[in-house]
Amino acid sequence: MASAYPDIYAAWQKDPQGFWAAAAREIDWIEPPRKIFDPDAGVYGRWFPDAVCNTCFNAVDRHALGGRANQPAVIYDSPITGAKRTFTYAELLDEVSTLAAALTGLGVGKGDRVIVYMPMIPEALFGMLACARIGAVHSVVFGGFAPKELATRIDDATPKLVLTASCGIEPGRVIQYKPLLDQAIDLSASKPASVLLLQRPQAEAAMTAGRDHDWAGAVNAARAAGRRADCVPLKATDPLYILYTSGTTGIPKGVVRDNGGHMVALKWSMKNFYGIEPGEVFWAASDLGWAVGHSYIAYAPLLHGCACVVFEGKPVGTPDAGTFWRIIEEYRISALFTAPTAFRAIKKEDPNADYLKKYDVSSLRTLFLAGERADPDTVQWAERILGVPVIDHWWQTETGWCIAGNPVGLGALPVKYGSATVPMPGYDVRIVDEGCRELPNGTMGSIVIRLPLPPSCLPTLWRQDGRMKESYLSEFPGYYKTSDAGYKDADGYVFVMGRTDDIINVAGHRLSTGGMEEVLASHPDVAECAVIGVNDALKGEVPVGFVVLKSGVTRSPADIENDVVKLVRDRIGPVASFRTALAVARLPKTRSGKILRGTMKKIADHAEWSMPATVDDPMIFEEIGDALKSKGV
């Protein structure tokens, strides 16, 4: 069946405002937009500038009151603690409106900032929605984040309140959150007036008199008094949340998401991109602290009338590499959205997918991968074991939804391995050189998006319009700089080969480390890999590859290192100067599974480096350093 994509994309190109005006009719507005886009507002323009709305109403109330009261809305599954619970839309409305009343009782109102520093439990999601309900601006920071990094976010957001829990739970350990939060508040110049603390049974936290309040006590008191907070009318351009992403200066960048445009784009994406119908179960196996967690755990499924999944676990080790399959079977998941790293981890532990044979995953129609480049070998492995389409798609924290992908809901296009497929409506994607000149098809360059950005993309950085312009809009005038590199082919397919920093210059040849990683990943004994460019006095840079071997591999690491060096030489050629491969036990990653290639490069170059705040296990950097020394790098 032919895809409707070409016609839909052409309709957007012909009449962008008409396209988004039609999409906006899927939202319940307090005052619908009369003006769709104002090019003179904000840094590059604003969407739906005269509309009034409430995100929580669209995500919760309209379903609870409109026929979905008894339908599951939030599914919580924690293989780490053994806890499971499902909340219907009616129960979600009760939880969120009662918590929102407790927040107003602590003096939180429209425009106030609230930091959410919590584990992957339903209360974290309730807290986000409660803020949206009363017009407070939430800023989710990973539970367990280091005090110094948390303090910088407190100082930038100046929150009135922090929502937290006594602890988070990782496989084999309990992480006490409260001492970390107390230390962060001590370090910060801006002191939150209140902390609302959820005591978990695995650890009880000490309370600070006069500042800390018991979550259960505050909610129970509001419920006993019959207090519920109503949805507050907000401008479509009012901020819904701030999500911090690391900046090159060390000062975090607060990506702002507005209310109106955010709802319109996310609601459009659920049916048209992901191919999901209201009432189905959509699982984004991410953390609420990431953009994916905000968009596709907390908001998009609920805006669309689906059930979302809050999963407190890992793809392997909680308890085994079959956890994802159990969740799919138990809750009849229609679509799974996760990072390629998760599937590489499963493939490493269970290369023959033996655990999959224990479960009925027939409800699953599609697997979506994003967060970093999906290497063709992992995509093909997932296709082979699951027998469903595996869709790589590309988007960023700053955009909040897909820039380029394969739109299942409009009719899937032919897959080209290594490509994210085609730009979505709203995104005019170009490939340019350093002078902002468009490059011919097949030529590597900087990927940019012609302004204006579509709804749901960041309108600015929190209180930093100047930094927004400098970081994203000044280098390529008239365009948004993605900081990703790649190319387009003759069919308009977008190939994202890595961050601009991951394009290395070997004796004058611009080469993609992503292309080399594809070759390494194709080796039958390699579970995952990373390639970095290391400074070289003669050639400028030379590539160094790191490979993690699959479980049960019996060949020597040295033999496999030799194999992958030969593979790169055969497939890319001597021009790559690929002579060094290192077999390592694991790769340093963020908590969402992104490989920290930039820090690895600094270690290899013997440059100054600081511990990334989002690293999953700091000890891995020592292992990387030792491996490099063993090869004389």
C-alpha positions as CSV (number, residue, x, y, z in Angstrom):
1,M,0.0,0.0,0.0
2,A,1.4,3.4,-1.0
3,S,2.3,5.7,1.9
4,A,0.4,8.9,2.3
5,Y,3.7,10.6,3.4
6,P,4.6,12.3,0.1
7,D,1.2,14.0,-0.1
8,I,1.1,15.0,3.6
9,Y,4.6,16.4,3.5
10,A,3.8,18.3,0.3
11,A,0.6,19.7,2.0
12,W,2.7,21.0,4.9
13,Q,5.2,22.6,2.5
14,K,2.4,24.3,0.5
15,D,0.6,25.7,3.6
16,P,2.5,25.3,6.9
17,Q,0.0,27.3,8.9
18,G,-3.0,25.6,7.4
19,F,-1.4,22.2,8.2
20,W,-0.8,23.0,11.9
21,A,-4.2,24.7,12.2
22,A,-5.8,21.4,11.2
23,A,-3.6,19.5,13.6
24,A,-4.6,21.9,16.4
25,R,-8.2,20.9,16.1
26,E,-7.3,17.6,17.9
27,I,-6.7,19.7,21.1
28,D,-9.4,20.9,23.5
29,W,-8.7,24.6,23.8
30,I,-10.1,27.0,26.4
31,E,-9.7,29.7,23.7
32,P,-8.7,28.2,20.3
33,P,-6.0,29.9,18.3
34,R,-7.0,32.5,15.8
35,K,-3.4,33.3,14.9
36,I,-1.4,30.1,14.1
37,F,2.1,31.6,13.9
38,D,3.6,34.9,14.9
39,P,7.0,35.4,13.1
40,D,7.7,38.5,15.2
41,A,7.3,37.0,18.6
42,G,10.2,35.3,20.5
43,V,13.5,34.4,19.1
44,Y,12.3,33.0,15.8
45,G,8.5,33.2,16.1
46,R,5.8,31.5,18.3
47,W,3.1,29.1,17.6
48,F,-0.6,29.7,18.6
49,P,0.3,32.9,20.4
50,D,-3.3,33.9,21.2
51,A,-4.6,30.5,22.3
52,V,-5.5,29.5,25.9
53,C,-5.2,25.9,27.1
54,N,-4.2,23.4,29.8
55,T,-2.0,20.4,29.1
56,C,-3.2,18.4,32.1
57,F,-6.8,18.8,31.1
58,N,-6.0,17.4,27.7
59,A,-3.9,14.5,29.1
60,V,-6.2,13.5,31.9
61,D,-9.5,15.2,32.5
62,R,-10.9,15.0,29.0
63,H,-10.4,11.2,28.9
64,A,-11.6,10.6,32.5
65,L,-14.8,12.7,31.7
66,G,-15.1,11.6,28.1
67,G,-15.6,7.9,28.2
68,R,-12.2,6.5,29.2
69,A,-12.7,6.7,33.0
70,N,-12.1,3.0,33.5
71,Q,-9.5,2.5,30.9
72,P,-5.9,2.0,32.0
73,A,-3.9,5.2,31.8
74,V,-0.6,4.5,33.7
75,I,0.9,1.1,34.2
76,Y,3.7,0.8,36.8
77,D,6.0,-2.2,36.7
78,S,9.1,-2.5,38.9
79,P,11.0,-5.7,38.5
80,I,13.5,-4.4,41.0
81,T,11.0,-4.1,43.9
82,G,8.4,-6.5,42.5
83,A,5.7,-3.7,42.7
84,K,3.0,-3.4,40.0
85,R,0.0,-1.1,39.7
86,T,-2.3,0.1,37.1
87,F,-4.2,3.4,37.3
88,T,-7.3,4.1,35.3
89,Y,-7.9,7.6,33.9
90,A,-10.4,8.2,36.7
91,E,-7.8,7.2,39.3
92,L,-5.1,9.3,37.5
93,L,-7.4,12.3,37.7
94,D,-7.9,11.8,41.4
95,E,-4.2,11.3,42.1
96,V,-3.1,14.3,40.0
97,S,-5.8,16.8,41.2
98,T,-5.2,15.8,44.8
99,L,-1.5,16.2,44.6
100,A,-2.0,19.5,42.8
101,A,-4.1,20.7,45.7
102,A,-1.2,19.7,48.1
103,L,1.2,21.8,45.9
104,T,-1.1,24.8,46.0
105,G,-1.3,24.3,49.8
106,L,2.5,24.7,49.9
107,G,2.2,28.1,48.0
108,V,3.0,26.8,44.5
109,G,1.1,28.6,41.7
110,K,1.2,29.6,38.1
111,G,4.7,30.3,36.8
112,D,6.5,28.9,39.9
113,R,9.2,26.3,39.1
114,V,9.2,22.9,40.7
115,I,12.1,20.5,40.5
116,V,11.2,16.8,40.3
117,Y,14.1,14.7,41.6
118,M,12.6,11.2,41.7
119,P,13.0,7.6,40.7
120,M,10.9,5.9,38.0
121,I,7.7,5.6,40.0
122,P,4.1,6.8,39.3
123,E,4.4,9.7,41.7
124,A,7.1,11.3,39.5
125,L,4.6,11.3,36.6
126,F,1.8,12.6,39.0
127,G,4.1,15.4,40.0
128,M,4.7,16.5,36.4
129,L,1.0,16.5,35.6
130,A,0.1,18.2,38.9
131,C,2.5,21.0,37.9
132,A,0.9,21.2,34.5
133,R,-2.5,21.4,36.1
134,I,-1.8,24.5,38.2
135,G,0.5,26.2,35.7
136,A,3.8,25.5,37.6
137,V,6.8,24.9,35.4
138,H,8.4,21.5,36.2
139,S,12.0,20.6,35.7
140,V,12.8,16.9,36.0
141,V,16.3,16.0,37.2
142,F,17.3,12.4,37.3
143,G,17.0,10.9,40.8
144,G,20.5,10.3,42.1
145,F,22.0,13.1,40.0
146,A,25.2,14.4,41.7
147,P,24.7,17.3,44.2
148,K,26.9,19.8,42.3
149,E,25.0,19.3,39.0
150,L,21.6,19.4,40.8
151,A,22.7,22.6,42.5
152,T,23.4,24.3,39.1
153,R,19.9,23.4,38.0
154,I,18.4,24.7,41.3
155,D,20.2,28.0,40.8
156,D,19.1,28.4,37.2
157,A,15.4,27.4,37.7
158,T,15.1,29.0,41.2
159,P,12.3,26.5,42.2
160,K,9.9,27.2,45.0
161,L,9.5,23.5,45.6
162,V,11.4,20.2,45.1
163,L,9.5,16.9,44.7
164,T,11.6,14.0,45.8
165,A,11.7,10.5,47.2
166,S,13.7,8.9,50.0
167,C,15.6,6.7,47.6
168,G,16.0,5.2,44.2
169,I,16.7,1.5,43.6
170,E,19.2,0.1,41.1
171,P,20.0,-3.6,40.7
172,G,21.7,-4.7,43.9
173,R,21.8,-1.3,45.6
174,V,19.6,1.4,47.2
175,I,20.6,5.0,46.4
176,Q,19.7,7.5,49.2
177,Y,18.3,10.6,47.5
178,K,17.8,12.9,50.4
179,P,21.4,13.4,51.4
180,L,22.2,14.3,47.8
181,L,19.4,16.8,47.7
182,D,20.3,18.3,51.0
183,Q,23.9,18.8,49.8
184,A,22.7,20.3,46.6
185,I,20.5,22.8,48.4
186,D,23.5,23.7,50.7
187,L,25.6,24.3,47.5
188,S,22.9,26.4,45.8
189,A,22.5,30.1,46.2
190,S,18.7,29.8,45.5
191,K,17.0,27.9,48.3
192,P,13.7,26.2,47.6
193,A,11.0,27.1,50.2
194,S,9.8,23.6,50.5
195,V,10.6,19.9,49.8
196,L,7.8,17.4,49.4
197,L,9.3,14.0,50.3
198,L,7.9,10.5,49.4
199,Q,9.1,7.9,51.9
200,R,9.8,4.6,50.1
201,P,9.8,1.4,52.2
202,Q,13.4,0.6,51.1
203,A,14.9,3.6,52.9
204,E,13.5,6.2,55.2
205,A,14.9,9.8,54.9
206,A,15.5,12.3,57.7
207,M,13.3,15.4,57.4
208,T,14.5,19.0,57.8
209,A,12.2,20.8,60.1
210,G,10.4,23.8,58.6
211,R,11.2,22.9,55.0
212,D,10.4,19.3,54.4
213,H,6.9,17.9,54.2
214,D,5.7,14.3,54.0
215,W,4.2,13.5,50.6
216,A,1.7,10.9,51.8
217,G,0.7,13.1,54.7
218,A,0.1,16.2,52.5
219,V,-1.9,14.2,49.9
220,N,-3.9,12.3,52.5
221,A,-4.8,15.6,54.2
222,A,-5.9,17.1,50.9
223,R,-8.0,14.1,50.1
224,A,-9.6,14.0,53.5
225,A,-10.6,17.6,53.2
226,G,-12.0,17.0,49.7
227,R,-9.5,19.4,48.2
228,R,-8.9,19.1,44.4
229,A,-7.1,21.6,42.2
230,D,-8.8,22.7,39.0
231,C,-6.9,23.2,35.7
232,V,-5.6,26.7,35.4
233,P,-6.0,28.5,32.0
234,L,-2.6,29.1,30.5
235,K,-1.4,30.8,27.3
236,A,-0.3,28.3,24.7
237,T,3.1,30.1,24.8
238,D,3.5,29.7,28.6
239,P,6.2,27.3,29.6
240,L,5.2,23.8,30.5
241,Y,8.6,22.6,31.6
242,I,12.3,23.2,31.5
243,L,14.6,20.3,30.6
244,Y,18.3,20.8,31.2
245,T,20.9,19.5,28.7
246,S,24.6,19.9,29.1
247,G,26.2,22.9,27.6
248,T,29.7,23.3,26.3
249,T,30.5,25.9,28.9
250,G,29.6,23.6,31.7
251,I,26.5,25.7,32.5
252,P,23.4,23.6,31.7
253,K,21.1,24.8,29.0
254,G,17.4,24.9,30.1
255,V,15.4,23.8,27.1
256,V,11.9,25.4,27.3
257,R,8.8,23.5,26.1
258,D,5.6,25.5,25.7
259,N,2.0,24.2,26.3
260,G,0.2,24.7,23.1
261,G,2.7,23.7,20.4
262,H,3.9,20.8,22.5
263,M,0.4,19.3,22.7
264,V,-0.4,19.8,19.0
265,A,2.8,18.1,17.7
266,L,2.8,15.2,20.1
267,K,-0.9,14.4,19.5
268,W,-0.2,14.5,15.8
269,S,2.8,12.2,16.1
270,M,1.0,9.4,18.0
271,K,-1.3,8.4,15.1
272,N,0.5,9.7,12.1
273,F,4.1,8.7,13.0
274,Y,3.8,5.9,15.5
275,G,0.5,4.4,14.1
276,I,-1.1,4.2,17.6
277,E,-4.8,4.3,18.3
278,P,-6.4,5.6,21.5
279,G,-6.9,2.8,24.0
280,E,-3.7,1.0,23.1
281,V,-0.7,0.6,25.3
282,F,2.5,2.5,24.2
283,W,5.7,1.8,26.0
284,A,8.7,4.2,25.9
285,A,11.4,2.3,27.8
286,S,13.2,5.4,28.9
287,D,13.6,7.5,32.0
288,L,11.3,10.5,32.8
289,G,14.5,12.6,33.1
290,W,15.1,12.4,29.4
291,A,13.2,14.1,26.6
292,V,11.8,10.8,25.5
293,G,10.4,10.2,28.9
294,H,8.8,13.6,28.9
295,S,7.3,13.3,25.4
296,Y,6.4,9.6,25.2
297,I,5.9,8.4,28.8
298,A,4.4,11.5,30.4
299,Y,2.5,13.3,27.7
300,A,1.9,12.0,24.2
301,P,0.3,8.7,25.1
302,L,-2.0,10.4,27.6
303,L,-2.9,13.2,25.2
304,H,-3.8,10.5,22.7
305,G,-6.0,8.5,25.2
306,C,-3.5,5.6,25.5
307,A,-1.9,3.8,28.4
308,C,1.7,4.6,29.2
309,V,4.2,2.5,31.1
310,V,6.4,3.6,34.0
311,F,9.1,0.9,34.1
312,E,11.6,0.8,37.0
313,G,14.1,-1.7,35.6
314,K,16.8,-2.4,33.0
315,P,16.7,-4.3,29.7
316,V,19.1,-6.9,31.3
317,G,19.7,-7.9,34.9
318,T,16.2,-7.2,36.3
319,P,16.2,-10.2,36.4
320,D,17.4,-11.2,32.9
321,A,17.4,-10.4,29.2
322,G,13.7,-11.4,28.9
323,T,12.3,-8.5,30.9
324,F,11.2,-6.5,27.9
325,W,9.4,-9.6,26.5
326,R,7.6,-10.2,29.8
327,I,6.4,-6.6,29.8
328,I,5.2,-6.8,26.2
329,E,3.2,-10.0,27.0
330,E,1.8,-8.9,30.3
331,Y,0.4,-5.5,29.2
332,R,-0.2,-6.3,25.5
333,I,2.1,-3.6,24.3
334,S,1.4,-2.3,20.8
335,A,4.6,-0.4,20.2
336,L,7.9,-0.3,22.1
337,F,10.2,2.8,21.8
338,T,13.7,2.4,23.3
339,A,17.3,3.2,22.7
340,P,19.5,1.0,20.3
341,T,21.7,0.5,23.3
342,A,19.0,-1.5,25.1
343,F,18.8,-3.9,22.2
344,R,22.5,-4.2,21.9
345,A,22.6,-5.1,25.7
346,I,19.9,-7.8,25.1
347,K,21.8,-9.1,22.0
348,K,25.0,-9.3,24.1
349,E,23.4,-11.3,26.9
350,D,21.1,-13.4,24.7
351,P,22.4,-13.5,21.1
352,N,20.0,-16.3,20.0
353,A,17.0,-14.6,21.7
354,D,16.3,-17.7,23.7
355,Y,14.4,-15.7,26.4
356,L,12.0,-14.5,23.7
357,K,10.7,-18.0,23.1
358,K,9.2,-18.0,26.6
359,Y,6.8,-15.1,25.9
360,D,3.9,-14.2,23.6
361,V,4.8,-10.9,22.1
362,S,2.2,-11.1,19.3
363,S,0.6,-7.8,20.4
364,L,3.8,-5.9,19.4
365,R,3.4,-4.3,15.9
366,T,6.4,-2.0,15.8
367,L,9.7,-1.3,17.5
368,F,11.0,2.3,17.4
369,L,14.6,3.1,18.1
370,A,16.1,6.6,18.9
371,G,18.5,8.3,21.2
372,E,21.6,7.5,19.2
373,R,22.4,6.0,15.8
374,A,20.9,2.6,15.3
375,D,23.5,0.5,13.5
376,P,22.1,-1.7,10.7
377,D,23.3,-4.9,12.5
378,T,21.2,-4.2,15.6
379,V,18.2,-3.2,13.5
380,Q,18.4,-6.4,11.4
381,W,18.8,-8.6,14.5
382,A,15.7,-7.0,16.1
383,E,13.8,-7.5,12.9
384,R,14.9,-11.1,12.7
385,I,13.9,-12.1,16.3
386,L,10.7,-10.0,16.5
387,G,9.3,-10.3,13.0
388,V,8.0,-6.7,13.1
389,P,9.1,-3.4,11.5
390,V,12.0,-1.8,13.3
391,I,12.0,1.9,12.9
392,D,15.0,4.1,13.5
393,H,14.1,7.7,13.9
394,W,16.0,10.8,14.8
395,W,15.1,13.7,17.1
396,Q,16.7,15.8,19.9
397,T,16.0,17.0,23.4
398,E,15.5,20.4,21.8
399,T,12.9,19.3,19.3
400,G,10.9,17.1,21.7
401,W,9.7,14.8,18.8
402,C,10.8,13.2,15.6
403,I,12.7,15.2,13.0
404,A,13.2,12.4,10.6
405,G,11.7,8.9,10.6
406,N,9.6,6.3,8.9
407,P,6.0,7.3,9.5
408,V,4.2,4.1,10.2
409,G,0.8,5.8,10.7
410,L,0.9,7.4,7.2
411,G,2.1,4.1,5.7
412,A,5.7,2.9,6.1
413,L,8.2,3.7,3.4
414,P,10.9,1.3,2.2
415,V,13.6,0.8,4.8
416,K,17.2,1.8,4.1
417,Y,19.5,0.5,6.8
418,G,21.5,3.2,8.4
419,S,19.0,6.0,7.5
420,A,16.4,7.6,9.8
421,T,14.3,7.8,6.6
422,V,12.6,11.1,5.8
423,P,11.8,14.5,7.5
424,M,8.5,14.9,9.2
425,P,6.1,17.7,8.4
426,G,7.4,20.9,10.0
427,Y,11.1,20.0,9.4
428,D,12.8,21.4,6.3
429,V,16.1,19.5,6.6
430,R,19.2,20.6,4.6
431,I,22.8,19.5,4.4
432,V,25.3,22.4,4.3
433,D,29.0,23.2,4.4
434,E,30.7,25.6,6.8
435,G,29.6,28.5,4.6
436,C,25.9,27.4,4.8
437,R,25.9,26.4,1.2
438,E,23.8,23.4,0.4
439,L,25.7,20.2,-0.6
440,P,24.8,17.7,-3.3
441,N,23.1,14.4,-2.4
442,G,25.5,11.9,-0.9
443,T,27.9,14.5,0.4
444,M,28.6,14.7,4.2
445,G,27.9,18.0,5.9
446,S,26.2,19.7,8.8
447,I,22.5,18.9,9.2
448,V,20.4,22.1,9.6
449,I,16.7,22.8,9.7
450,R,15.2,25.8,8.0
451,L,13.4,28.2,10.4
452,P,10.8,28.4,11.8
453,L,11.0,25.2,13.8
454,P,7.7,23.4,14.0
455,P,5.4,23.2,17.1
456,S,6.9,21.5,20.2
457,C,10.5,22.5,19.4
458,L,12.2,24.8,21.9
459,P,11.1,28.4,21.5
460,T,14.2,29.4,23.6
461,L,16.4,28.5,26.5
462,W,15.2,29.4,30.0
463,R,15.9,33.1,30.5
464,Q,18.7,32.9,27.9
465,D,17.5,34.2,24.5
466,G,21.0,35.3,23.7
467,R,22.4,31.9,24.3
468,M,19.6,30.4,22.3
469,K,20.7,32.5,19.3
470,E,24.4,31.8,19.8
471,S,24.0,28.1,20.4
472,Y,21.6,27.2,17.6
473,L,20.8,30.0,15.2
474,S,23.9,32.2,14.5
475,E,26.3,29.8,12.8
476,F,23.9,29.1,9.9
477,P,21.7,32.2,9.5
478,G,18.1,31.3,8.8
479,Y,18.6,27.7,10.1
480,Y,18.6,25.8,13.3
481,K,22.0,24.0,13.9
482,T,21.4,20.4,15.0
483,S,25.1,19.8,15.6
484,D,24.6,16.5,13.8
485,A,26.4,15.5,10.7
486,G,25.2,13.4,7.8
487,Y,23.9,13.4,4.3
488,K,20.7,13.0,2.2
489,D,20.3,10.6,-0.8
490,A,18.5,11.1,-4.0
491,D,15.2,9.9,-2.5
492,G,15.5,12.5,0.3
493,Y,16.4,9.9,3.0
494,V,18.4,11.4,5.8
495,F,21.5,9.6,7.1
496,V,22.6,10.9,10.5
497,M,26.2,9.7,10.9
498,G,27.0,11.2,14.3
499,R,27.5,14.5,16.1
500,T,29.5,17.1,14.2
501,D,32.3,16.4,16.6
502,D,32.3,12.7,15.5
503,I,33.3,13.5,12.0
504,I,37.1,13.1,12.1
505,N,39.7,14.5,9.7
506,V,42.3,11.9,8.7
507,A,45.0,13.4,6.6
508,G,42.5,15.8,5.0
509,H,39.7,13.2,4.5
510,R,36.4,13.8,6.4
511,L,35.3,10.4,7.7
512,S,32.4,9.4,9.8
513,T,33.0,7.4,13.0
514,G,29.4,6.2,12.6
515,G,30.3,4.5,9.3
516,M,33.2,2.7,11.0
517,E,31.0,1.7,13.9
518,E,28.7,0.1,11.4
519,V,31.5,-2.1,10.1
520,L,32.6,-3.1,13.6
521,A,29.1,-3.9,14.7
522,S,28.7,-6.3,11.7
523,H,31.3,-8.7,13.2
524,P,29.4,-11.7,14.5
525,D,31.2,-11.6,17.9
526,V,30.7,-7.9,18.6
527,A,27.8,-6.9,20.8
528,E,28.4,-3.1,20.7
529,C,31.2,-0.7,19.8
530,A,32.4,2.9,19.6
531,V,34.9,4.7,17.4
532,I,36.7,7.9,18.4
533,G,39.1,10.1,16.6
534,V,42.5,10.5,18.5
535,N,44.9,13.3,17.9
536,D,47.8,12.3,15.7
537,A,50.9,14.4,14.9
538,L,51.1,13.2,11.3
539,K,47.5,12.7,10.1
540,G,45.7,15.1,12.4
541,E,43.4,12.4,13.7
542,V,43.3,8.6,13.5
543,P,40.4,6.4,14.5
544,V,40.5,4.0,17.5
545,G,37.8,1.4,17.9
546,F,36.4,-0.1,21.1
547,V,34.4,-3.4,20.9
548,V,32.4,-5.2,23.6
549,L,32.1,-8.9,22.8
550,K,29.0,-11.0,23.0
551,S,28.5,-13.4,25.9
552,G,29.9,-16.9,25.3
553,V,32.5,-15.8,22.7
554,T,35.4,-18.3,22.8
555,R,37.9,-16.7,20.4
556,S,40.6,-14.5,21.9
557,P,40.0,-10.8,22.1
558,A,43.2,-10.2,20.1
559,D,41.9,-12.3,17.2
560,I,38.7,-10.3,17.1
561,E,40.6,-7.0,17.3
562,N,42.6,-8.1,14.3
563,D,39.4,-9.1,12.5
564,V,37.7,-5.7,12.9
565,V,40.8,-3.8,11.8
566,K,40.8,-5.9,8.6
567,L,37.1,-5.4,8.2
568,V,37.4,-1.6,8.2
569,R,40.3,-1.7,5.9
570,D,38.4,-3.9,3.5
571,R,35.1,-2.0,3.5
572,I,36.2,1.6,4.0
573,G,39.7,1.4,2.7
574,P,43.2,2.3,3.8
575,V,42.2,6.0,3.8
576,A,40.5,5.4,7.2
577,S,43.9,4.6,8.8
578,F,42.1,2.2,11.2
579,R,44.8,0.3,12.9
580,T,43.8,0.1,16.6
581,A,40.9,-1.8,18.1
582,L,40.4,-2.6,21.8
583,A,38.2,-5.2,23.3
584,V,36.8,-3.9,26.5
585,A,34.3,-5.3,29.0
586,R,31.9,-2.3,28.7
587,L,31.5,1.2,27.4
588,P,30.9,4.4,29.4
589,K,27.3,5.5,28.9
590,T,24.8,8.0,30.2
591,R,21.9,6.6,32.1
592,S,19.8,6.6,28.9
593,G,22.5,4.5,27.2
594,K,24.3,7.1,25.0
595,I,28.0,6.3,24.7
596,L,30.2,9.1,26.1
597,R,32.5,9.2,23.1
598,G,33.6,12.8,23.8
599,T,35.0,12.0,27.2
600,M,36.6,8.8,25.8
601,K,38.4,11.0,23.2
602,K,39.6,13.4,25.9
603,I,41.1,10.5,27.8
604,A,42.8,9.2,24.7
605,D,44.2,12.6,23.9
606,H,45.5,13.1,27.5
607,A,43.4,16.2,27.7
608,E,41.7,17.7,30.7
609,W,38.3,16.1,31.3
610,S,35.6,16.2,34.0
611,M,33.2,13.5,35.1
612,P,30.0,13.7,33.0
613,A,27.0,14.2,35.4
614,T,24.9,11.7,33.6
615,V,27.4,8.8,33.5
616,D,26.0,5.4,34.6
617,D,29.2,4.1,36.3
618,P,32.2,6.4,36.7
619,M,34.6,3.4,37.1
620,I,34.3,2.6,33.4
621,F,36.6,5.5,32.5
622,E,39.4,3.9,34.4
623,E,38.9,0.7,32.4
624,I,39.0,2.7,29.2
625,G,42.2,4.5,30.2
626,D,43.8,1.2,31.1
627,A,42.8,-0.3,27.7
628,L,44.3,2.7,25.9
629,K,47.6,2.5,27.8
630,S,47.8,-1.2,26.9
631,K,48.0,-0.3,23.3
632,G,50.3,2.7,23.8
633,V,47.6,5.3,23.0
